[in-house]
Amino acid sequence: DGCTYSTYTTATLGISNAQNAMDTYQYRAVLTTTTGSCETTSGAAILTVHPLPVPTITGPNSVCIGSVGNIYTTEAVMTNYIWSVSAGGTITAGGGAANNTVTVTWNNAGSQSVSVNYTNANNCTAATPTVYSVVVGDPPTAATLTGSGDDCFGDANSWIRSVITSGAPPYTIKYTL
């Protein structure tokens, strides 16, 4: 079954490397006198195997260099949170062992990341931290508008086109009058 059993000749049975398929296995102790003439079997103990957690991270995945207040969140009500950010970021708030959020300022352009691991209510920890990718880019340097800008009531053929120079997409464009 892939398990390692230890202390099986004492009052405690140690089981390590339990597999999900072993959930609900039943174990019994068979007690035998040293001469082997008497034997009794205990009632069953049922093994419960809890799956490892898989942390999730939500937050902005495309930001501008120097952007502050970028909040990343994982599941609440866990313990022993371990947050880390790649070298292009700085944790400015949260990120402690009791925090399910971390606030990051992104200092360098390029591919960056935030990762987290934690211990859940069953005292289980993910095998590896979850890594969340963040693209950090330079802000746009310019935007130009082209088109006639002339329109007649009900005319569906007018248009204005935005051209954005450099920066990190996606962009949110807001036209004002």
C-alpha positions in Angstrom: 0.0 0.0 0.0 3.1 2.3 -0.1 2.9 3.1 3.7 5.5 2.9 6.3 4.3 1.4 9.6 6.2 1.9 12.8 5.9 1.1 16.5 3.5 -1.7 15.6 4.7 -3.8 18.5 3.7 -1.0 21.0 0.4 0.5 22.1 0.7 3.1 19.2 0.6 2.3 15.5 2.5 4.9 13.4 1.4 5.4 9.8 3.3 7.7 7.4 2.8 8.4 3.7 -0.9 7.4 3.9 -2.5 7.4 0.4 -5.9 8.7 -0.4 -7.0 5.2 -1.4 -6.4 4.1 2.3 -9.2 6.4 3.5 -11.6 4.3 5.7 -9.1 1.4 6.1 -9.8 -0.4 9.3 -7.0 -1.4 11.7 -7.3 -3.9 14.6 -4.8 -4.9 17.2 -4.2 -8.6 17.7 -2.9 -9.3 21.2 -1.2 -12.6 21.8 0.4 -13.9 25.0 4.1 -14.6 24.9 3.5 -18.3 24.8 1.0 -17.9 21.9 -1.7 -19.8 23.7 -4.1 -16.8 24.1 -5.2 -14.3 21.5 -7.7 -11.4 21.4 -8.5 -8.9 18.7 -9.5 -5.3 19.4 -12.4 -3.4 17.8 -11.6 -1.6 14.6 -10.0 1.9 14.3 -10.9 3.6 11.1 -8.2 5.6 9.3 -9.3 9.0 7.8 -7.0 10.3 5.1 -7.5 14.0 4.4 -6.6 15.4 1.0 -3.9 18.0 0.8 -5.1 21.6 0.4 -4.6 23.4 -2.9 -4.4 27.1 -2.1 -5.8 29.6 -4.6 -4.7 33.2 -5.1 -6.8 36.1 -6.4 -5.6 39.6 -7.2 -4.4 41.7 -10.1 -2.3 39.8 -12.7 -1.3 42.7 -14.9 -0.1 45.9 -13.3 2.2 48.9 -14.0 5.6 49.2 -12.5 5.5 51.2 -9.2 1.9 50.4 -8.6 1.0 50.2 -5.0 -1.8 48.6 -3.0 -2.0 45.4 -5.0 -3.8 43.0 -2.7 -3.6 39.2 -3.2 -5.9 36.9 -1.2 -6.1 33.2 -0.4 -8.5 31.1 1.6 -9.3 32.5 5.1 -9.3 30.6 8.4 -6.1 28.7 7.8 -2.9 28.8 9.8 0.8 29.1 9.2 0.5 31.1 6.0 3.8 31.4 4.1 3.7 34.2 1.5 6.5 35.2 -0.8 6.9 37.5 -3.8 9.5 37.4 -6.5 12.5 39.8 -6.4 10.6 42.5 -8.4 8.1 43.1 -5.6 8.0 44.3 -2.0 5.4 43.2 0.6 4.0 46.3 2.2 1.2 44.9 4.4 -0.1 41.5 5.5 1.9 38.4 4.5 2.4 37.1 8.0 1.7 33.6 9.4 -1.9 34.7 10.4 -2.7 36.7 7.2 -4.7 35.4 4.3 -3.8 38.6 2.3 -0.6 40.2 1.2 -0.2 43.7 -0.3 2.6 44.2 -2.8 4.3 47.1 -4.5 5.8 46.0 -7.9 9.2 47.6 -8.4 10.5 45.9 -11.6 8.9 45.2 -14.9 8.6 41.7 -16.3 7.2 38.4 -15.2 6.7 38.4 -11.4 5.0 36.1 -9.0 3.2 35.8 -5.6 3.1 32.4 -3.8 1.4 31.1 -0.7 1.1 27.9 1.3 -0.8 27.3 4.5 -2.0 24.6 7.0 -5.7 23.8 6.9 -8.1 22.8 9.7 -7.0 19.1 9.3 -3.4 20.0 10.0 -2.5 19.4 6.3 -0.2 21.5 4.2 0.0 21.6 0.4 2.9 19.6 -1.1 4.1 22.8 -2.9 3.1 26.4 -2.6 0.7 27.9 -5.2 2.3 30.4 -7.5 0.3 33.2 -9.1 1.9 34.9 -12.1 1.8 38.7 -12.4 3.0 40.7 -15.5 4.5 44.1 -14.5 4.8 46.6 -17.3 5.7 50.2 -17.8 2.8 52.7 -17.9 1.7 54.0 -21.3 3.8 56.9 -22.6 1.2 58.4 -24.9 -2.2 57.9 -26.4 -3.4 59.4 -29.7 -6.9 59.6 -31.1 -7.6 59.4 -34.8 -10.8 59.7 -36.8 -13.1 62.4 -38.1 -14.8 63.2 -34.8 -17.7 64.4 -36.9 -21.0 62.7 -36.6 -24.6 63.1 -37.7 -27.5 62.1 -35.6 -28.2 58.4 -36.1 -25.0 57.8 -38.2 -23.5 54.5 -37.5 -20.3 55.1 -39.5 -18.4 57.5 -37.4 -15.4 56.3 -35.4 -12.6 57.4 -33.2 -9.6 55.1 -32.8 -7.2 55.1 -29.8 -3.5 54.3 -30.3 -1.6 53.6 -27.1 2.2 53.8 -27.1 4.1 51.2 -25.0 3.0 50.2 -21.5 1.5 47.0 -20.1 -1.9 45.9 -21.5 -4.7 45.3 -20.9 -5.8 48.9 -20.9 -8.9 50.6 -19.6 -9.9 53.5 -21.8 -12.2 56.2 -20.6 -13.4 58.9 -23.0 -14.4 62.2 -21.6 -16.2 65.1 -23.1 
